[in-house]
């Protein structure tokens, strides 16, 4: 039969082992809580990715191209902020500016949009061609802000955005009827801007209000 001193020693060892075990469990529990996912709020906004422009005149035929390597394109904007045509109404015909927008991916060419206008009828805001609307999620679960951003971007396939965006522009003027007035040939002076817009992402963690 063990004496009291040996029993007390065993108890102390058992208590020490138990204490270490509880500390280990407690530490594991704290680590688990720290690694748990949280809700992160996603904010989406548009900004200009790239742009180019060219001057237009009678009979112009121009091609503009912008290459998108890895951004998520939201829309394409086509502006003609300056357009002056010297034709004489009822005697001469106005010039027509026609454009076609395509996306080129290797050997595949897809038309994205097209339009035409004379100087007087150009929309005040130009033409906006949607490529990809606002991503349809605003909250995501993740371990931290970086992982939340990665998950958000990965949910949007790069294949839907990358490639060469090509804008072809032509200026034509229908033949005028026989002129009886001494007027010169009309001229056109215009500038067309080609802008690629892309999605930007901000990630934030909602504030926790304790009551």
Secondary structure, 3 states (H helix, E strand, C coil): CCCHHHHHHHHHHHHHHHHHHHHHHHHHHHHHHHCCCEEEEEEEEEEEEEEEEEEECCCCEEEEEEEECCCCEEEEEEEEEEEEECCCCCCCCCEEEEEEEEEEECCEEEEEEEEEECHHHCCCCCEEEECCCCCCCCEEEECCHHHHHHHHHHCCCHHHCCEEEEEEEEEEECCCCCCCCCCCCCCEEEEEEEEEEEEEEEEECCCCCCC
